[in-house]
Amino acid sequence: MVNPTCALCGQQAEGEDLPLTWVTSVENGRKLVYCDRCARDNVRSIEGKLDSAWW
């Protein structure tokens, strides 16, 4: 299995599990993940696409 990778900065999670501080979104039918820093810095551009469990 591949470690989750942030869709914006390319940072990889240390393990196969998605870190609790990372967020997921579905865009154009594709599931994307964002590291905590990118999610925080880009929340306006990805808001509304995030997994409702994060909010």
PDBQT receptor file of N, H, CA, C and O in Angstrom, charges set to zero:
ATOM      1  N   MET A   1       0.848  -1.197   0.000  1.00  0.00    +0.000 N 
ATOM      2  CA  MET A   1       0.000   0.000   0.000  1.00  0.00    +0.000 C 
ATOM      3  C   MET A   1       0.883   1.247   0.000  1.00  0.00    +0.000 C 
ATOM      4  O   MET A   1       1.974   1.244   0.569  1.00  0.00    +0.000 OA
ATOM      5  N   VAL A   2       0.411   2.290  -0.629  1.00  0.00    +0.000 N 
ATOM      6  H   VAL A   2      -0.475   2.292  -1.092  1.00  0.00    +0.000 HD
ATOM      7  CA  VAL A   2       1.162   3.536  -0.752  1.00  0.00    +0.000 C 
ATOM      8  C   VAL A   2       0.748   4.493   0.368  1.00  0.00    +0.000 C 
ATOM      9  O   VAL A   2      -0.427   4.585   0.720  1.00  0.00    +0.000 OA
ATOM     10  N   ASN A   3       1.725   5.196   0.913  1.00  0.00    +0.000 N 
ATOM     11  H   ASN A   3       2.681   5.121   0.626  1.00  0.00    +0.000 HD
ATOM     12  CA  ASN A   3       1.421   6.182   1.946  1.00  0.00    +0.000 C 
ATOM     13  C   ASN A   3       0.614   7.332   1.333  1.00  0.00    +0.000 C 
ATOM     14  O   ASN A   3       0.863   7.718   0.191  1.00  0.00    +0.000 OA
ATOM     15  N   PRO A   4      -0.356   7.885   2.085  1.00  0.00    +0.000 N 
ATOM     16  CA  PRO A   4      -1.116   9.031   1.576  1.00  0.00    +0.000 C 
ATOM     17  C   PRO A   4      -0.175  10.192   1.251  1.00  0.00    +0.000 C 
ATOM     18  O   PRO A   4       0.791  10.443   1.972  1.00  0.00    +0.000 OA
ATOM     19  N   THR A   5      -0.471  10.894   0.159  1.00  0.00    +0.000 N 
ATOM     20  H   THR A   5      -1.255  10.691  -0.426  1.00  0.00    +0.000 HD
ATOM     21  CA  THR A   5       0.350  12.014  -0.289  1.00  0.00    +0.000 C 
ATOM     22  C   THR A   5      -0.535  13.238  -0.457  1.00  0.00    +0.000 C 
ATOM     23  O   THR A   5      -1.605  13.154  -1.059  1.00  0.00    +0.000 OA
ATOM     24  N   CYS A   6      -0.096  14.376   0.071  1.00  0.00    +0.000 N 
ATOM     25  H   CYS A   6       0.773  14.444   0.560  1.00  0.00    +0.000 HD
ATOM     26  CA  CYS A   6      -0.844  15.629  -0.034  1.00  0.00    +0.000 C 
ATOM     27  C   CYS A   6      -0.973  16.039  -1.501  1.00  0.00    +0.000 C 
ATOM     28  O   CYS A   6       0.008  16.031  -2.245  1.00  0.00    +0.000 OA
ATOM     29  N   ALA A   7      -2.188  16.397  -1.907  1.00  0.00    +0.000 N 
ATOM     30  H   ALA A   7      -2.985  16.403  -1.303  1.00  0.00    +0.000 HD
ATOM     31  CA  ALA A   7      -2.451  16.783  -3.287  1.00  0.00    +0.000 C 
ATOM     32  C   ALA A   7      -1.806  18.115  -3.652  1.00  0.00    +0.000 C 
ATOM     33  O   ALA A   7      -1.607  18.397  -4.834  1.00  0.00    +0.000 OA
ATOM     34  N   LEU A   8      -1.479  18.937  -2.661  1.00  0.00    +0.000 N 
ATOM     35  H   LEU A   8      -1.641  18.708  -1.701  1.00  0.00    +0.000 HD
ATOM     36  CA  LEU A   8      -0.917  20.248  -2.966  1.00  0.00    +0.000 C 
ATOM     37  C   LEU A   8       0.611  20.295  -2.865  1.00  0.00    +0.000 C 
ATOM     38  O   LEU A   8       1.275  20.774  -3.784  1.00  0.00    +0.000 OA
ATOM     39  N   CYS A   9       1.161  19.808  -1.772  1.00  0.00    +0.000 N 
ATOM     40  H   CYS A   9       0.621  19.419  -1.026  1.00  0.00    +0.000 HD
ATOM     41  CA  CYS A   9       2.613  19.954  -1.574  1.00  0.00    +0.000 C 
ATOM     42  C   CYS A   9       3.394  18.663  -1.825  1.00  0.00    +0.000 C 
ATOM     43  O   CYS A   9       4.620  18.688  -1.930  1.00  0.00    +0.000 OA
ATOM     44  N   GLY A  10       2.679  17.531  -1.923  1.00  0.00    +0.000 N 
ATOM     45  H   GLY A  10       1.683  17.511  -1.838  1.00  0.00    +0.000 HD
ATOM     46  CA  GLY A  10       3.354  16.266  -2.188  1.00  0.00    +0.000 C 
ATOM     47  C   GLY A  10       3.950  15.586  -0.969  1.00  0.00    +0.000 C 
ATOM     48  O   GLY A  10       4.590  14.541  -1.093  1.00  0.00    +0.000 OA
ATOM     49  N   GLN A  11       3.746  16.168   0.214  1.00  0.00    +0.000 N 
ATOM     50  H   GLN A  11       3.226  17.016   0.315  1.00  0.00    +0.000 HD
ATOM     51  CA  GLN A  11       4.256  15.549   1.443  1.00  0.00    +0.000 C 
ATOM     52  C   GLN A  11       3.596  14.192   1.641  1.00  0.00    +0.000 C 
ATOM     53  O   GLN A  11       2.385  14.051   1.469  1.00  0.00    +0.000 OA
ATOM     54  N   GLN A  12       4.394  13.200   2.001  1.00  0.00    +0.000 N 
ATOM     55  H   GLN A  12       5.378  13.314   2.141  1.00  0.00    +0.000 HD
ATOM     56  CA  GLN A  12       3.856  11.868   2.251  1.00  0.00    +0.000 C 
ATOM     57  C   GLN A  12       3.690  11.640   3.744  1.00  0.00    +0.000 C 
ATOM     58  O   GLN A  12       4.511  12.071   4.554  1.00  0.00    +0.000 OA
ATOM     59  N   ALA A  13       2.604  10.950   4.087  1.00  0.00    +0.000 N 
ATOM     60  H   ALA A  13       1.938  10.601   3.429  1.00  0.00    +0.000 HD
ATOM     61  CA  ALA A  13       2.397  10.550   5.481  1.00  0.00    +0.000 C 
ATOM     62  C   ALA A  13       3.453   9.513   5.838  1.00  0.00    +0.000 C 
ATOM     63  O   ALA A  13       3.977   8.819   4.967  1.00  0.00    +0.000 OA
ATOM     64  N   GLU A  14       3.757   9.416   7.115  1.00  0.00    +0.000 N 
ATOM     65  H   GLU A  14       3.332   9.981   7.822  1.00  0.00    +0.000 HD
ATOM     66  CA  GLU A  14       4.800   8.496   7.561  1.00  0.00    +0.000 C 
ATOM     67  C   GLU A  14       4.367   7.035   7.478  1.00  0.00    +0.000 C 
ATOM     68  O   GLU A  14       5.211   6.147   7.359  1.00  0.00    +0.000 OA
ATOM     69  N   GLY A  15       3.086   6.781   7.537  1.00  0.00    +0.000 N 
ATOM     70  H   GLY A  15       2.400   7.502   7.633  1.00  0.00    +0.000 HD
ATOM     71  CA  GLY A  15       2.591   5.412   7.464  1.00  0.00    +0.000 C 
ATOM     72  C   GLY A  15       1.464   5.315   6.451  1.00  0.00    +0.000 C 
ATOM     73  O   GLY A  15       1.138   6.287   5.771  1.00  0.00    +0.000 OA
ATOM     74  N   GLU A  16       0.874   4.133   6.359  1.00  0.00    +0.000 N 
ATOM     75  H   GLU A  16       1.139   3.343   6.912  1.00  0.00    +0.000 HD
ATOM     76  CA  GLU A  16      -0.203   3.927   5.395  1.00  0.00    +0.000 C 
ATOM     77  C   GLU A  16      -1.513   4.551   5.843  1.00  0.00    +0.000 C 
ATOM     78  O   GLU A  16      -2.391   4.810   5.021  1.00  0.00    +0.000 OA
ATOM     79  N   ASP A  17      -1.651   4.796   7.145  1.00  0.00    +0.000 N 
ATOM     80  H   ASP A  17      -0.937   4.586   7.813  1.00  0.00    +0.000 HD
ATOM     81  CA  ASP A  17      -2.882   5.389   7.664  1.00  0.00    +0.000 C 
ATOM     82  C   ASP A  17      -2.850   6.896   7.486  1.00  0.00    +0.000 C 
ATOM     83  O   ASP A  17      -1.802   7.527   7.621  1.00  0.00    +0.000 OA
ATOM     84  N   LEU A  18      -4.004   7.465   7.181  1.00  0.00    +0.000 N 
ATOM     85  H   LEU A  18      -4.856   6.952   7.071  1.00  0.00    +0.000 HD
ATOM     86  CA  LEU A  18      -4.119   8.909   7.039  1.00  0.00    +0.000 C 
ATOM     87  C   LEU A  18      -4.016   9.548   8.424  1.00  0.00    +0.000 C 
ATOM     88  O   LEU A  18      -4.791   9.201   9.315  1.00  0.00    +0.000 OA
ATOM     89  N   PRO A  19      -3.068  10.482   8.623  1.00  0.00    +0.000 N 
ATOM     90  CA  PRO A  19      -2.956  11.147   9.934  1.00  0.00    +0.000 C 
ATOM     91  C   PRO A  19      -4.254  11.857  10.307  1.00  0.00    +0.000 C 
ATOM     92  O   PRO A  19      -4.967  12.343   9.429  1.00  0.00    +0.000 OA
ATOM     93  N   LEU A  20      -4.560  11.918  11.576  1.00  0.00    +0.000 N 
ATOM     94  H   LEU A  20      -3.981  11.523  12.289  1.00  0.00    +0.000 HD
ATOM     95  CA  LEU A  20      -5.807  12.531  12.036  1.00  0.00    +0.000 C 
ATOM     96  C   LEU A  20      -5.914  14.000  11.657  1.00  0.00    +0.000 C 
ATOM     97  O   LEU A  20      -7.021  14.518  11.510  1.00  0.00    +0.000 OA
ATOM     98  N   THR A  21      -4.782  14.680  11.496  1.00  0.00    +0.000 N 
ATOM     99  H   THR A  21      -3.882  14.260  11.615  1.00  0.00    +0.000 HD
ATOM    100  CA  THR A  21      -4.814  16.108  11.185  1.00  0.00    +0.000 C 
ATOM    101  C   THR A  21      -4.946  16.380   9.691  1.00  0.00    +0.000 C 
ATOM    102  O   THR A  21      -5.147  17.525   9.287  1.00  0.00    +0.000 OA
ATOM    103  N   TRP A  22      -4.836  15.354   8.877  1.00  0.00    +0.000 N 
ATOM    104  H   TRP A  22      -4.672  14.423   9.205  1.00  0.00    +0.000 HD
ATOM    105  CA  TRP A  22      -4.997  15.526   7.437  1.00  0.00    +0.000 C 
ATOM    106  C   TRP A  22      -6.475  15.476   7.088  1.00  0.00    +0.000 C 
ATOM    107  O   TRP A  22      -7.268  14.923   7.850  1.00  0.00    +0.000 OA
ATOM    108  N   VAL A  23      -6.862  16.047   5.942  1.00  0.00    +0.000 N 
ATOM    109  H   VAL A  23      -6.218  16.495   5.323  1.00  0.00    +0.000 HD
ATOM    110  CA  VAL A  23      -8.259  16.061   5.520  1.00  0.00    +0.000 C 
ATOM    111  C   VAL A  23      -8.393  15.438   4.139  1.00  0.00    +0.000 C 
ATOM    112  O   VAL A  23      -7.440  15.393   3.361  1.00  0.00    +0.000 OA
ATOM    113  N   THR A  24      -9.592  14.961   3.855  1.00  0.00    +0.000 N 
ATOM    114  H   THR A  24     -10.367  14.998   4.487  1.00  0.00    +0.000 HD
ATOM    115  CA  THR A  24      -9.868  14.383   2.542  1.00  0.00    +0.000 C 
ATOM    116  C   THR A  24     -10.945  15.200   1.853  1.00  0.00    +0.000 C 
ATOM    117  O   THR A  24     -11.780  15.828   2.504  1.00  0.00    +0.000 OA
ATOM    118  N   SER A  25     -10.917  15.185   0.543  1.00  0.00    +0.000 N 
ATOM    119  H   SER A  25     -10.239  14.675   0.013  1.00  0.00    +0.000 HD
ATOM    120  CA  SER A  25     -11.970  15.808  -0.241  1.00  0.00    +0.000 C 
ATOM    121  C   SER A  25     -12.202  14.954  -1.473  1.00  0.00    +0.000 C 
ATOM    122  O   SER A  25     -11.355  14.150  -1.862  1.00  0.00    +0.000 OA
ATOM    123  N   VAL A  26     -13.365  15.142  -2.078  1.00  0.00    +0.000 N 
ATOM    124  H   VAL A  26     -14.053  15.794  -1.762  1.00  0.00    +0.000 HD
ATOM    125  CA  VAL A  26     -13.669  14.464  -3.329  1.00  0.00    +0.000 C 
ATOM    126  C   VAL A  26     -13.874  15.541  -4.380  1.00  0.00    +0.000 C 
ATOM    127  O   VAL A  26     -14.768  16.379  -4.262  1.00  0.00    +0.000 OA
ATOM    128  N   GLU A  27     -13.045  15.511  -5.397  1.00  0.00    +0.000 N 
ATOM    129  H   GLU A  27     -12.319  14.830  -5.492  1.00  0.00    +0.000 HD
ATOM    130  CA  GLU A  27     -13.117  16.501  -6.472  1.00  0.00    +0.000 C 
ATOM    131  C   GLU A  27     -13.147  15.765  -7.801  1.00  0.00    +0.000 C 
ATOM    132  O   GLU A  27     -12.255  14.973  -8.107  1.00  0.00    +0.000 OA
ATOM    133  N   ASN A  28     -14.183  16.035  -8.586  1.00  0.00    +0.000 N 
ATOM    134  H   ASN A  28     -14.908  16.678  -8.338  1.00  0.00    +0.000 HD
ATOM    135  CA  ASN A  28     -14.360  15.388  -9.887  1.00  0.00    +0.000 C 
ATOM    136  C   ASN A  28     -14.318  13.867  -9.759  1.00  0.00    +0.000 C 
ATOM    137  O   ASN A  28     -13.768  13.175 -10.615  1.00  0.00    +0.000 OA
ATOM    138  N   GLY A  29     -14.906  13.360  -8.679  1.00  0.00    +0.000 N 
ATOM    139  H   GLY A  29     -15.352  13.922  -7.983  1.00  0.00    +0.000 HD
ATOM    140  CA  GLY A  29     -14.972  11.923  -8.473  1.00  0.00    +0.000 C 
ATOM    141  C   GLY A  29     -13.692  11.292  -7.957  1.00  0.00    +0.000 C 
ATOM    142  O   GLY A  29     -13.636  10.075  -7.785  1.00  0.00    +0.000 OA
ATOM    143  N   ARG A  30     -12.660  12.091  -7.706  1.00  0.00    +0.000 N 
ATOM    144  H   ARG A  30     -12.705  13.080  -7.846  1.00  0.00    +0.000 HD
ATOM    145  CA  ARG A  30     -11.393  11.567  -7.196  1.00  0.00    +0.000 C 
ATOM    146  C   ARG A  30     -11.221  11.984  -5.744  1.00  0.00    +0.000 C 
ATOM    147  O   ARG A  30     -11.465  13.138  -5.390  1.00  0.00    +0.000 OA
ATOM    148  N   LYS A  31     -10.802  11.049  -4.910  1.00  0.00    +0.000 N 
ATOM    149  H   LYS A  31     -10.604  10.112  -5.198  1.00  0.00    +0.000 HD
ATOM    150  CA  LYS A  31     -10.547  11.357  -3.507  1.00  0.00    +0.000 C 
ATOM    151  C   LYS A  31      -9.130  11.919  -3.386  1.00  0.00    +0.000 C 
ATOM    152  O   LYS A  31      -8.164  11.277  -3.798  1.00  0.00    +0.000 OA
ATOM    153  N   LEU A  32      -9.017  13.110  -2.823  1.00  0.00    +0.000 N 
ATOM    154  H   LEU A  32      -9.802  13.631  -2.488  1.00  0.00    +0.000 HD
ATOM    155  CA  LEU A  32      -7.728  13.763  -2.621  1.00  0.00    +0.000 C 
ATOM    156  C   LEU A  32      -7.497  13.960  -1.141  1.00  0.00    +0.000 C 
ATOM    157  O   LEU A  32      -8.452  14.075  -0.374  1.00  0.00    +0.000 OA
ATOM    158  N   VAL A  33      -6.248  14.000  -0.730  1.00  0.00    +0.000 N 
ATOM    159  H   VAL A  33      -5.472  13.907  -1.353  1.00  0.00    +0.000 HD
ATOM    160  CA  VAL A  33      -5.926  14.275   0.668  1.00  0.00    +0.000 C 
ATOM    161  C   VAL A  33      -5.038  15.500   0.747  1.00  0.00    +0.000 C 
ATOM    162  O   VAL A  33      -4.261  15.787  -0.163  1.00  0.00    +0.000 OA
ATOM    163  N   TYR A  34      -5.169  16.213   1.847  1.00  0.00    +0.000 N 
ATOM    164  H   TYR A  34      -5.800  15.980   2.587  1.00  0.00    +0.000 HD
ATOM    165  CA  TYR A  34      -4.376  17.416   2.095  1.00  0.00    +0.000 C 
ATOM    166  C   TYR A  34      -3.735  17.300   3.471  1.00  0.00    +0.000 C 
ATOM    167  O   TYR A  34      -4.402  16.931   4.438  1.00  0.00    +0.000 OA
ATOM    168  N   CYS A  35      -2.451  17.612   3.565  1.00  0.00    +0.000 N 
ATOM    169  H   CYS A  35      -1.910  17.911   2.780  1.00  0.00    +0.000 HD
ATOM    170  CA  CYS A  35      -1.794  17.618   4.867  1.00  0.00    +0.000 C 
ATOM    171  C   CYS A  35      -2.389  18.737   5.709  1.00  0.00    +0.000 C 
ATOM    172  O   CYS A  35      -3.070  19.619   5.185  1.00  0.00    +0.000 OA
ATOM    173  N   ASP A  36      -2.138  18.704   6.993  1.00  0.00    +0.000 N 
ATOM    174  H   ASP A  36      -1.585  17.987   7.419  1.00  0.00    +0.000 HD
ATOM    175  CA  ASP A  36      -2.725  19.704   7.881  1.00  0.00    +0.000 C 
ATOM    176  C   ASP A  36      -2.324  21.120   7.497  1.00  0.00    +0.000 C 
ATOM    177  O   ASP A  36      -3.150  22.030   7.578  1.00  0.00    +0.000 OA
ATOM    178  N   ARG A  37      -1.077  21.330   7.081  1.00  0.00    +0.000 N 
ATOM    179  H   ARG A  37      -0.407  20.591   7.015  1.00  0.00    +0.000 HD
ATOM    180  CA  ARG A  37      -0.618  22.679   6.715  1.00  0.00    +0.000 C 
ATOM    181  C   ARG A  37      -1.324  23.190   5.466  1.00  0.00    +0.000 C 
ATOM    182  O   ARG A  37      -1.791  24.329   5.445  1.00  0.00    +0.000 OA
ATOM    183  N   CYS A  38      -1.409  22.373   4.435  1.00  0.00    +0.000 N 
ATOM    184  H   CYS A  38      -1.030  21.448   4.452  1.00  0.00    +0.000 HD
ATOM    185  CA  CYS A  38      -2.071  22.792   3.198  1.00  0.00    +0.000 C 
ATOM    186  C   CYS A  38      -3.566  22.995   3.413  1.00  0.00    +0.000 C 
ATOM    187  O   CYS A  38      -4.150  23.935   2.872  1.00  0.00    +0.000 OA
ATOM    188  N   ALA A  39      -4.178  22.133   4.188  1.00  0.00    +0.000 N 
ATOM    189  H   ALA A  39      -3.704  21.371   4.627  1.00  0.00    +0.000 HD
ATOM    190  CA  ALA A  39      -5.606  22.285   4.469  1.00  0.00    +0.000 C 
ATOM    191  C   ALA A  39      -5.866  23.594   5.197  1.00  0.00    +0.000 C 
ATOM    192  O   ALA A  39      -6.827  24.300   4.888  1.00  0.00    +0.000 OA
ATOM    193  N   ARG A  40      -5.025  23.917   6.150  1.00  0.00    +0.000 N 
ATOM    194  H   ARG A  40      -4.245  23.345   6.401  1.00  0.00    +0.000 HD
ATOM    195  CA  ARG A  40      -5.178  25.157   6.924  1.00  0.00    +0.000 C 
ATOM    196  C   ARG A  40      -4.930  26.376   6.033  1.00  0.00    +0.000 C 
ATOM    197  O   ARG A  40      -5.678  27.353   6.093  1.00  0.00    +0.000 OA
ATOM    198  N   ASP A  41      -3.880  26.320   5.205  1.00  0.00    +0.000 N 
ATOM    199  H   ASP A  41      -3.273  25.527   5.156  1.00  0.00    +0.000 HD
ATOM    200  CA  ASP A  41      -3.519  27.466   4.369  1.00  0.00    +0.000 C 
ATOM    201  C   ASP A  41      -4.461  27.665   3.188  1.00  0.00    +0.000 C 
ATOM    202  O   ASP A  41      -4.580  28.780   2.680  1.00  0.00    +0.000 OA
ATOM    203  N   ASN A  42      -5.129  26.612   2.745  1.00  0.00    +0.000 N 
ATOM    204  H   ASN A  42      -5.033  25.706   3.158  1.00  0.00    +0.000 HD
ATOM    205  CA  ASN A  42      -5.950  26.685   1.540  1.00  0.00    +0.000 C 
ATOM    206  C   ASN A  42      -7.411  26.376   1.801  1.00  0.00    +0.000 C 
ATOM    207  O   ASN A  42      -8.140  25.986   0.889  1.00  0.00    +0.000 OA
ATOM    208  N   VAL A  43      -7.841  26.546   3.036  1.00  0.00    +0.000 N 
ATOM    209  H   VAL A  43      -7.249  26.863   3.777  1.00  0.00    +0.000 HD
ATOM    210  CA  VAL A  43      -9.198  26.132   3.401  1.00  0.00    +0.000 C 
ATOM    211  C   VAL A  43     -10.250  26.841   2.557  1.00  0.00    +0.000 C 
ATOM    212  O   VAL A  43     -11.294  26.249   2.282  1.00  0.00    +0.000 OA
ATOM    213  N   ARG A  44     -10.025  28.067   2.141  1.00  0.00    +0.000 N 
ATOM    214  H   ARG A  44      -9.177  28.549   2.365  1.00  0.00    +0.000 HD
ATOM    215  CA  ARG A  44     -11.030  28.767   1.343  1.00  0.00    +0.000 C 
ATOM    216  C   ARG A  44     -11.187  28.147  -0.046  1.00  0.00    +0.000 C 
ATOM    217  O   ARG A  44     -12.301  28.044  -0.559  1.00  0.00    +0.000 OA
ATOM    218  N   SER A  45     -10.080  27.736  -0.651  1.00  0.00    +0.000 N 
ATOM    219  H   SER A  45      -9.174  27.820  -0.235  1.00  0.00    +0.000 HD
ATOM    220  CA  SER A  45     -10.159  27.184  -2.003  1.00  0.00    +0.000 C 
ATOM    221  C   SER A  45     -10.689  25.756  -2.026  1.00  0.00    +0.000 C 
ATOM    222  O   SER A  45     -11.215  25.309  -3.045  1.00  0.00    +0.000 OA
ATOM    223  N   ILE A  46     -10.556  25.036  -0.915  1.00  0.00    +0.000 N 
ATOM    224  H   ILE A  46     -10.129  25.400  -0.087  1.00  0.00    +0.000 HD
ATOM    225  CA  ILE A  46     -11.038  23.652  -0.891  1.00  0.00    +0.000 C 
ATOM    226  C   ILE A  46     -12.281  23.491  -0.040  1.00  0.00    +0.000 C 
ATOM    227  O   ILE A  46     -12.828  22.391   0.047  1.00  0.00    +0.000 OA
ATOM    228  N   GLU A  47     -12.743  24.573   0.596  1.00  0.00    +0.000 N 
ATOM    229  H   GLU A  47     -12.299  25.466   0.525  1.00  0.00    +0.000 HD
ATOM    230  CA  GLU A  47     -13.928  24.510   1.429  1.00  0.00    +0.000 C 
ATOM    231  C   GLU A  47     -15.129  24.067   0.594  1.00  0.00    +0.000 C 
ATOM    232  O   GLU A  47     -15.284  24.502  -0.547  1.00  0.00    +0.000 OA
ATOM    233  N   GLY A  48     -15.954  23.232   1.139  1.00  0.00    +0.000 N 
ATOM    234  H   GLY A  48     -15.829  22.879   2.067  1.00  0.00    +0.000 HD
ATOM    235  CA  GLY A  48     -17.106  22.721   0.419  1.00  0.00    +0.000 C 
ATOM    236  C   GLY A  48     -16.808  21.421  -0.293  1.00  0.00    +0.000 C 
ATOM    237  O   GLY A  48     -17.723  20.708  -0.704  1.00  0.00    +0.000 OA
ATOM    238  N   LYS A  49     -15.516  21.106  -0.443  1.00  0.00    +0.000 N 
ATOM    239  H   LYS A  49     -14.773  21.685  -0.110  1.00  0.00    +0.000 HD
ATOM    240  CA  LYS A  49     -15.123  19.853  -1.067  1.00  0.00    +0.000 C 
ATOM    241  C   LYS A  49     -14.628  18.870  -0.017  1.00  0.00    +0.000 C 
ATOM    242  O   LYS A  49     -14.413  17.694  -0.310  1.00  0.00    +0.000 OA
ATOM    243  N   LEU A  50     -14.447  19.357   1.218  1.00  0.00    +0.000 N 
ATOM    244  H   LEU A  50     -14.622  20.312   1.457  1.00  0.00    +0.000 HD
ATOM    245  CA  LEU A  50     -13.869  18.516   2.263  1.00  0.00    +0.000 C 
ATOM    246  C   LEU A  50     -14.869  17.502   2.781  1.00  0.00    +0.000 C 
ATOM    247  O   LEU A  50     -16.078  17.730   2.769  1.00  0.00    +0.000 OA
ATOM    248  N   ASP A  51     -14.347  16.395   3.229  1.00  0.00    +0.000 N 
ATOM    249  H   ASP A  51     -13.364  16.210   3.239  1.00  0.00    +0.000 HD
ATOM    250  CA  ASP A  51     -15.140  15.355   3.858  1.00  0.00    +0.000 C 
ATOM    251  C   ASP A  51     -15.862  15.954   5.058  1.00  0.00    +0.000 C 
ATOM    252  O   ASP A  51     -15.243  16.616   5.891  1.00  0.00    +0.000 OA
ATOM    253  N   SER A  52     -17.161  15.726   5.146  1.00  0.00    +0.000 N 
ATOM    254  H   SER A  52     -17.664  15.188   4.469  1.00  0.00    +0.000 HD
ATOM    255  CA  SER A  52     -17.944  16.322   6.227  1.00  0.00    +0.000 C 
ATOM    256  C   SER A  52     -17.482  15.870   7.608  1.00  0.00    +0.000 C 
ATOM    257  O   SER A  52     -17.745  16.553   8.598  1.00  0.00    +0.000 OA
ATOM    258  N   ALA A  53     -16.803  14.739   7.688  1.00  0.00    +0.000 N 
ATOM    259  H   ALA A  53     -16.590  14.184   6.883  1.00  0.00    +0.000 HD
ATOM    260  CA  ALA A  53     -16.321  14.256   8.985  1.00  0.00    +0.000 C 
ATOM    261  C   ALA A  53     -15.269  15.187   9.553  1.00  0.00    +0.000 C 
ATOM    262  O   ALA A  53     -15.077  15.226  10.769  1.00  0.00    +0.000 OA
ATOM    263  N   TRP A  54     -14.584  15.935   8.709  1.00  0.00    +0.000 N 
ATOM    264  H   TRP A  54     -14.740  15.904   7.722  1.00  0.00    +0.000 HD
ATOM    265  CA  TRP A  54     -13.541  16.848   9.180  1.00  0.00    +0.000 C 
ATOM    266  C   TRP A  54     -14.157  18.027   9.926  1.00  0.00    +0.000 C 
ATOM    267  O   TRP A  54     -13.586  18.508  10.904  1.00  0.00    +0.000 OA
ATOM    268  N   TRP A  55     -15.306  18.492   9.476  1.00  0.00    +0.000 N 
ATOM    269  H   TRP A  55     -15.770  18.102   8.681  1.00  0.00    +0.000 HD
ATOM    270  CA  TRP A  55     -15.949  19.641  10.112  1.00  0.00    +0.000 C 
ATOM    271  C   TRP A  55     -16.648  19.133  11.326  1.00  0.00    +0.000 C 
ATOM    272  O   TRP A  55     -17.274  19.909  12.047  1.00  0.00    +0.000 OA
TER     273      TRP A  55
